[in-house]
């Protein structure tokens, strides 16, 4: 599942007429990187949630055939935040673990490795983390023996927006509602020791501002040039 429904307010004016996942970097939209990476990982079915400028995302991705995928859309009347988006898409997700990717990130992480080894029955998910970038120095979560924690007195890492989750994480979250962030459902799972973590030391960017988009463009140009 790719999260692509956000308004992209911090990216304005770039997102006044273009949804953030369709902003181009390195010669192609962010969304295209994800679709190609998923296809290369052996994924065949993808759900994209849409709200803001939804028609442009659907026009670009279509039915997914040109990417070797079958794309389904979870259409939202308004952005439901990350947790609400998953809850709405539960009928499409089924019960098996699924890859979740924020539409506004970029990474060179090889997606198949996040699914290996198989997620234990006792775990509700596996989060991909990175060393804290300069714009988020305090990080999000600690990590101990592959278990994600909330400790503030230990080394912390930043959540990349890429994860392997069981739909039950949201389906069984007792306080879910139509609009809520995924973090709310992650916290009780973390406290119960039900979330694994893996640290990626390669490239990752949260394309949350025009400045970061420009930095990523320069980074990719230097790599290919």
N, C-alpha and C positions, 0 to 999 in steps of 0.2 A: 504494500500500500504506500502510495506517495501522497504526502500532505501538500495540497496546492491551492487551498481556499482562502489564504490570508489576503488582507488588504494591502500589505506592503507599504504602510504609511511612512516608515523611516526612509524608504527608497524614493519618495517623491522628489522631483517630478517624473522620474524615470518610470514609475508605475501608474502614472495618471491614465495611460492608455494601454499599458502592457502589464499583465500579471507577473509577479516577481519570478515565478519558475520559468518564464519565457524570456527573461533578460539574458542576453547573449554574453558569453565570455569564451575566449579562445575560439571564436568563430561559430559557436552553436549555443542554443539555449541550455540553461541549467537542467531543465527537464529532460532534454535529450541525453545528457550524460547518464542520468539515472536509468532511463529506459534501455539504453545500450548496455549499461553495466548489469542490469537485471537479466537481460536476454543472454549475455555472456555467462552469467552465473547459472543458467539453466532454468530460470523462472519462465513460466509460460503464461501465467495469468496475473494481471496487475489491476489494482483498484486505485483510481485517482479521485480524491474528493475535490469538489469544485464549488465555488460561490462567486467571488469577485471576478468579473470578466471571464466567467466560465466558458462562454462560447468560443473564446480565443484559444483556451487550453484544449477544448474538444476538437476544434478545427485543426490544431497543430498535431495532436496525438492520434486523432481518429479512433479507429477500432484497434489500432496497434499492429496491424498486419505488416506494415513496412518495417517495423522493428522486430518482427518475429514474435509478437506478443498478442494476447487477447486482452484488450483493455475494457474494464467496466468502470462506470462512473457512479460515485456516490454524491448526488447533487444536494447541496444545502441551500436553504432559503437565505441564510446569512452564515458567516463563518461561525462554527460551533466550537472553536478552539480544538486543541489536539485530542483531548479526551473525549469530548463530545463528538468529534469526527469519527473516531473509532467506534463509539457506541452506536452511532447511526449506521455504520457500515457492517455491523456484526452479522446481519443476514447474508452478506456477501462473503464474509471472511471464513465462515465455517468454524471448526474447532481446532484445527492444527496450527502450530506456530507459523507466524508470517513475518516477513521482513517489513519494517516500517522505516521510511526515509522522509525527512523534511525536504520539501521541494526547493528550499532556498539554501542548501548547503552544497559544497563541492568537496570531493575527497578522492584520493587514489587508492583507498582501501579495497582490497579484493573481497567482494561480498560473500563468496562461497565459504570463506574461512569463518564467518560469523555463525554459520550453521553447523560447524564441526567443532567438537563432537556433537552428537545429537543432544538437544536440550533435555536434561534430566526431568523426570516426572514431577519432582519436588520443586522445580524452578518455574517461575512464571515469565521469565524473560532473561535476555542477555543484552546489556547495553554496551555500545562502543564508546569508549572514552579517549580523550587526548590530553597531553600535558596542557596546562592552562595557557591560553593565548594572552597577549598583553591587554586586550580589552576585557578580559574576564579573569583577573588574577586570582580570585578566591576559589574558583572552581565550583563544582556542583556536588560531587560525591567523593567519598573515600573508597578505598579498595583494600580488602584484606583476604588473602587466600582465595582470590577470584570472586569474593562476595562483595557486592556493592553496599556501602554503609553511608551513614549521615554524620559521622564524626567530624568535628570541627578542629580537633587537636591532632589530626593525622594528615598526611599528604593527601591532597584532594586533586581531582581531575575534572575536566569539563566534558559534559555529555555532548556528543556530536550531532544528535538528532537522527542517528542511525541505530536501529535495534532489531532484535529478534524477540517477538512477544507472543505469548499465548493470548488468544481472544478472551480467555477467562480472567485475565488481569483486569479488564474493564467490565466484562459481563458480571463478575461477582463483586465488583466494588460497590459497597452498599450505599454510598452517598452520591452515586452518579446522577446526572441530570442532563438536560439537553445541551447545555453549554458548560464545559469545565476543562481545565488543563490536564494533560496526561500526568503531570507531576503529582497531582492529588492521588491518583491511583498507584503511582510508583511508591510513594512514601510508606503506606502500610505493608506493601510487598517487601520493601527494603527492611523495614523493622522486623519482619517475620523471617528474614534471611532467605527470601525466595527470588532474589535477582542476582544474576552473575554479571561480571564486568570484564571487559577486555580492553587493553590500552593499545592504541594505534600510534606509532611514532613516525608515521609518514605525513603526507600532506592532507590538510583539511582546512576548509574555510567556511565560516558562517557568513554568508553574503547578506549581512543585515543593513549595510549602509552603502551609499555610493562610493565612499572611500575604500571600503573593503572590496567592492566589485572591481575598482580600478587597480587595487593591489594584486588581486587574483589575476587580472588580465596581464599585468606586467610580469607576474610570476610565470604564467603559462607561456608568454612570449619568450622569456629568457630560457625556458626549458626546451621549447621547440626551435628556437632560433640559434 
